[in-house]
């Protein structure tokens, strides 16, 4: 459905949805906007690929609402803040899953007349977000959780080392 549209049309839709997210100021209308965006995402066939991203965004929206609430805002303003962020980010997920970045760059340069350097910087930043996330996951997986290591059990195997360990631990643990 959206994959056949010209990238400029998708950009206009993204800007329009973002504008509506800023203009709407009640939780009901913002929920309607988010639901409409999720339906569009599902109609594009990209819902299953982006379930984790949507779940993460929902968690972040709740976190943002809690920060708003703790900062002295009302419960309604907390809802509105979280839903606005969610509405504005889901529409960008739709844009990025239905548009190749090369096509987006070409549309920004040729049709909107943005200088190539700026268009390239914008799309390059979008391009490297998934790489940064994957790299972060790889680093987290490479650092295993520390396992418990009991020094005393290790030194009990060797009587000589055990005696030295006992003497050293007695010196360290005595009161000063």
C-alpha positions as YAML, in Angstrom:
chain: A
units: angstrom
residues:
- id: 1
  name: UNK
  ca: [0.00, 0.00, 0.00]
- id: 2
  name: UNK
  ca: [2.42, 2.72, 1.15]
- id: 3
  name: UNK
  ca: [5.43, 1.13, -0.51]
- id: 4
  name: UNK
  ca: [4.16, 2.29, -3.89]
- id: 5
  name: UNK
  ca: [3.87, 5.94, -2.86]
- id: 6
  name: UNK
  ca: [6.49, 8.52, -3.73]
- id: 7
  name: UNK
  ca: [8.83, 9.33, -0.79]
- id: 8
  name: UNK
  ca: [7.74, 12.99, -0.77]
- id: 9
  name: UNK
  ca: [4.15, 11.89, -0.18]
- id: 10
  name: UNK
  ca: [5.31, 9.75, 2.74]
- id: 11
  name: UNK
  ca: [7.27, 12.71, 4.13]
- id: 12
  name: UNK
  ca: [4.20, 14.93, 3.89]
- id: 13
  name: UNK
  ca: [2.15, 12.26, 5.68]
- id: 14
  name: UNK
  ca: [4.82, 11.96, 8.37]
- id: 15
  name: UNK
  ca: [4.85, 15.72, 8.89]
- id: 16
  name: UNK
  ca: [1.03, 15.80, 8.95]
- id: 17
  name: UNK
  ca: [0.78, 13.04, 11.56]
- id: 18
  name: UNK
  ca: [3.49, 14.71, 13.65]
- id: 19
  name: UNK
  ca: [1.62, 18.02, 13.41]
- id: 20
  name: UNK
  ca: [-1.62, 16.35, 14.51]
- id: 21
  name: UNK
  ca: [0.23, 14.78, 17.44]
- id: 22
  name: UNK
  ca: [1.29, 18.26, 18.54]
- id: 23
  name: UNK
  ca: [-2.12, 19.86, 17.98]
- id: 24
  name: UNK
  ca: [-4.22, 17.20, 19.71]
- id: 25
  name: UNK
  ca: [-4.22, 17.73, 23.44]
- id: 26
  name: UNK
  ca: [-6.56, 15.10, 24.83]
- id: 27
  name: UNK
  ca: [-5.65, 11.49, 25.51]
- id: 28
  name: UNK
  ca: [-8.64, 10.16, 23.54]
- id: 29
  name: UNK
  ca: [-7.69, 11.83, 20.27]
- id: 30
  name: UNK
  ca: [-4.03, 10.90, 20.68]
- id: 31
  name: UNK
  ca: [-4.96, 7.26, 21.33]
- id: 32
  name: UNK
  ca: [-7.03, 7.39, 18.15]
- id: 33
  name: UNK
  ca: [-4.04, 8.76, 16.25]
- id: 34
  name: UNK
  ca: [-1.72, 6.05, 17.59]
- id: 35
  name: UNK
  ca: [-4.27, 3.34, 16.77]
- id: 36
  name: UNK
  ca: [-4.61, 4.73, 13.23]
- id: 37
  name: UNK
  ca: [-0.82, 4.64, 12.83]
- id: 38
  name: UNK
  ca: [-0.62, 1.05, 14.09]
- id: 39
  name: UNK
  ca: [-3.39, 0.05, 11.66]
- id: 40
  name: UNK
  ca: [-1.46, 1.70, 8.81]
- id: 41
  name: UNK
  ca: [1.69, -0.12, 9.92]
- id: 42
  name: UNK
  ca: [-0.21, -3.42, 9.91]
- id: 43
  name: UNK
  ca: [-1.71, -2.65, 6.49]
- id: 44
  name: UNK
  ca: [1.83, -2.13, 5.14]
- id: 45
  name: UNK
  ca: [2.75, -5.63, 6.29]
- id: 46
  name: UNK
  ca: [5.42, -4.33, 8.65]
- id: 47
  name: UNK
  ca: [3.68, -4.93, 11.96]
- id: 48
  name: UNK
  ca: [5.35, -8.24, 12.86]
- id: 49
  name: UNK
  ca: [8.83, -6.91, 12.13]
- id: 50
  name: UNK
  ca: [8.27, -3.93, 14.39]
- id: 51
  name: UNK
  ca: [6.46, -5.44, 17.37]
- id: 52
  name: UNK
  ca: [9.57, -5.21, 19.57]
- id: 53
  name: UNK
  ca: [10.12, -1.59, 18.55]
- id: 54
  name: UNK
  ca: [6.51, -0.74, 19.32]
- id: 55
  name: UNK
  ca: [6.72, -2.47, 22.69]
- id: 56
  name: UNK
  ca: [9.94, -0.59, 23.52]
- id: 57
  name: UNK
  ca: [8.33, 2.69, 22.49]
- id: 58
  name: UNK
  ca: [5.32, 1.96, 24.70]
- id: 59
  name: UNK
  ca: [7.61, 1.32, 27.65]
- id: 60
  name: UNK
  ca: [9.48, 4.55, 26.92]
- id: 61
  name: UNK
  ca: [6.17, 6.45, 26.60]
- id: 62
  name: UNK
  ca: [5.13, 5.20, 30.04]
- id: 63
  name: UNK
  ca: [8.54, 6.23, 31.42]
- id: 64
  name: UNK
  ca: [8.17, 9.67, 29.85]
- id: 65
  name: UNK
  ca: [4.68, 10.02, 31.35]
- id: 66
  name: UNK
  ca: [6.00, 9.06, 34.78]
- id: 67
  name: UNK
  ca: [8.75, 11.67, 34.48]
- id: 68
  name: UNK
  ca: [6.11, 14.25, 33.54]
- id: 69
  name: UNK
  ca: [4.00, 13.22, 36.51]
- id: 70
  name: UNK
  ca: [6.94, 13.34, 38.93]
- id: 71
  name: UNK
  ca: [7.90, 16.73, 37.55]
- id: 72
  name: UNK
  ca: [4.66, 18.21, 38.81]
- id: 73
  name: UNK
  ca: [2.39, 17.65, 35.84]
- id: 74
  name: UNK
  ca: [-1.14, 16.36, 36.05]
- id: 75
  name: UNK
  ca: [-2.13, 12.80, 35.18]
- id: 76
  name: UNK
  ca: [-3.71, 13.99, 31.94]
- id: 77
  name: UNK
  ca: [-0.57, 15.89, 30.90]
- id: 78
  name: UNK
  ca: [1.46, 12.74, 31.61]
- id: 79
  name: UNK
  ca: [-0.84, 10.74, 29.32]
- id: 80
  name: UNK
  ca: [-0.67, 13.40, 26.63]
- id: 81
  name: UNK
  ca: [3.13, 13.61, 26.78]
- id: 82
  name: UNK
  ca: [3.61, 9.86, 26.46]
- id: 83
  name: UNK
  ca: [1.02, 9.52, 23.70]
- id: 84
  name: UNK
  ca: [2.47, 12.43, 21.72]
- id: 85
  name: UNK
  ca: [5.92, 10.86, 21.78]
- id: 86
  name: UNK
  ca: [4.43, 7.52, 20.76]
- id: 87
  name: UNK
  ca: [2.42, 9.04, 17.91]
- id: 88
  name: UNK
  ca: [5.40, 10.96, 16.56]
- id: 89
  name: UNK
  ca: [7.74, 7.97, 16.63]
- id: 90
  name: UNK
  ca: [5.35, 5.36, 15.21]
- id: 91
  name: UNK
  ca: [4.83, 7.50, 12.12]
- id: 92
  name: UNK
  ca: [8.60, 7.57, 11.58]
- id: 93
  name: UNK
  ca: [8.69, 3.78, 11.86]
- id: 94
  name: UNK
  ca: [6.11, 3.68, 9.08]
- id: 95
  name: UNK
  ca: [8.22, 6.02, 6.97]
- id: 96
  name: UNK
  ca: [11.43, 4.07, 7.50]
- id: 97
  name: UNK
  ca: [9.93, 0.63, 6.90]
- id: 98
  name: UNK
  ca: [8.22, 1.61, 3.67]
- id: 99
  name: UNK
  ca: [10.91, 3.80, 2.10]
- id: 100
  name: UNK
  ca: [14.44, 2.99, 1.00]
- id: 101
  name: UNK
  ca: [16.88, 5.56, 2.37]
- id: 102
  name: UNK
  ca: [18.40, 6.12, -1.08]
- id: 103
  name: UNK
  ca: [14.95, 7.05, -2.41]
- id: 104
  name: UNK
  ca: [14.38, 9.35, 0.53]
- id: 105
  name: UNK
  ca: [17.71, 11.11, -0.07]
- id: 106
  name: UNK
  ca: [16.97, 11.49, -3.78]
- id: 107
  name: UNK
  ca: [13.51, 12.93, -3.04]
- id: 108
  name: UNK
  ca: [14.91, 15.40, -0.52]
- id: 109
  name: UNK
  ca: [17.52, 16.62, -3.00]
- id: 110
  name: UNK
  ca: [15.62, 16.58, -6.29]
- id: 111
  name: UNK
  ca: [12.05, 17.38, -5.30]
- id: 112
  name: UNK
  ca: [12.35, 19.37, -2.08]
- id: 113
  name: UNK
  ca: [15.66, 21.00, -3.14]
- id: 114
  name: UNK
  ca: [17.50, 20.37, 0.13]
- id: 115
  name: UNK
  ca: [21.28, 20.49, -0.37]
- id: 116
  name: UNK
  ca: [22.73, 17.02, -0.80]
- id: 117
  name: UNK
  ca: [24.99, 17.33, 2.25]
- id: 118
  name: UNK
  ca: [22.03, 17.95, 4.58]
- id: 119
  name: UNK
  ca: [19.87, 15.27, 3.00]
- id: 120
  name: UNK
  ca: [22.73, 12.78, 3.23]
- id: 121
  name: UNK
  ca: [23.39, 13.66, 6.89]
- id: 122
  name: UNK
  ca: [19.71, 13.14, 7.71]
- id: 123
  name: UNK
  ca: [19.43, 9.77, 5.99]
- id: 124
  name: UNK
  ca: [22.86, 8.63, 7.20]
- id: 125
  name: UNK
  ca: [21.77, 9.28, 10.77]
- id: 126
  name: UNK
  ca: [18.64, 7.23, 10.14]
- id: 127
  name: UNK
  ca: [20.70, 4.52, 8.49]
- id: 128
  name: UNK
  ca: [23.07, 4.04, 11.41]
- id: 129
  name: UNK
  ca: [20.44, 3.84, 14.16]
- id: 130
  name: UNK
  ca: [19.81, 0.09, 13.56]
- id: 131
  name: UNK
  ca: [23.58, -0.51, 13.38]
- id: 132
  name: UNK
  ca: [24.12, 1.24, 16.73]
- id: 133
  name: UNK
  ca: [21.35, -0.82, 18.31]
- id: 134
  name: UNK
  ca: [22.79, -4.08, 16.93]
- id: 135
  name: UNK
  ca: [26.28, -3.11, 18.09]
- id: 136
  name: UNK
  ca: [24.96, -2.31, 21.56]
- id: 137
  name: UNK
  ca: [23.28, -5.72, 21.77]
- id: 138
  name: UNK
  ca: [26.47, -7.43, 20.61]
- id: 139
  name: UNK
  ca: [28.51, -5.66, 23.30]
- id: 140
  name: UNK
  ca: [25.98, -6.58, 25.98]
- id: 141
  name: UNK
  ca: [26.05, -10.22, 24.89]
- id: 142
  name: UNK
  ca: [29.86, -10.25, 24.84]
- id: 143
  name: UNK
  ca: [30.04, -9.20, 28.48]
- id: 144
  name: UNK
  ca: [28.60, -12.09, 30.44]
- id: 145
  name: UNK
  ca: [27.19, -11.51, 33.88]
- id: 146
  name: UNK
  ca: [29.84, -12.04, 36.55]
- id: 147
  name: UNK
  ca: [29.63, -15.46, 38.07]
- id: 148
  name: UNK
  ca: [30.12, -15.94, 41.76]
- id: 149
  name: UNK
  ca: [33.67, -16.90, 42.57]
- id: 150
  name: UNK
  ca: [34.57, -17.87, 46.06]
- id: 151
  name: UNK
  ca: [38.22, -17.40, 46.63]
- id: 152
  name: UNK
  ca: [38.24, -19.58, 49.74]
- id: 153
  name: UNK
  ca: [36.92, -22.61, 47.83]
- id: 154
  name: UNK
  ca: [39.62, -22.18, 45.20]
- id: 155
  name: UNK
  ca: [42.39, -22.05, 47.78]
- id: 156
  name: UNK
  ca: [41.08, -25.02, 49.77]
- id: 157
  name: UNK
  ca: [42.31, -27.34, 47.02]
- id: 158
  name: UNK
  ca: [45.90, -26.44, 47.81]
- id: 159
  name: UNK
  ca: [46.72, -26.53, 51.54]
- id: 160
  name: UNK
  ca: [49.68, -24.15, 51.24]
- id: 161
  name: UNK
  ca: [47.62, -21.56, 49.35]
- id: 162
  name: UNK
  ca: [44.75, -22.02, 51.81]
- id: 163
  name: UNK
  ca: [47.02, -21.16, 54.73]
- id: 164
  name: UNK
  ca: [48.28, -18.02, 52.97]
- id: 165
  name: UNK
  ca: [44.70, -16.99, 52.08]
- id: 166
  name: UNK
  ca: [43.55, -17.49, 55.68]
- id: 167
  name: UNK
  ca: [46.42, -15.40, 57.01]
- id: 168
  name: UNK
  ca: [45.83, -12.65, 54.48]
- id: 169
  name: UNK
  ca: [42.08, -12.51, 55.09]
- id: 170
  name: UNK
  ca: [42.68, -12.37, 58.84]
- id: 171
  name: UNK
  ca: [45.00, -9.38, 58.36]
- id: 172
  name: UNK
  ca: [42.51, -7.57, 56.12]
- id: 173
  name: UNK
  ca: [39.47, -8.21, 58.30]
- id: 174
  name: UNK
  ca: [40.97, -7.26, 61.67]
- id: 175
  name: UNK
  ca: [39.89, -3.91, 63.14]
- id: 176
  name: UNK
  ca: [42.22, -0.97, 62.83]
...
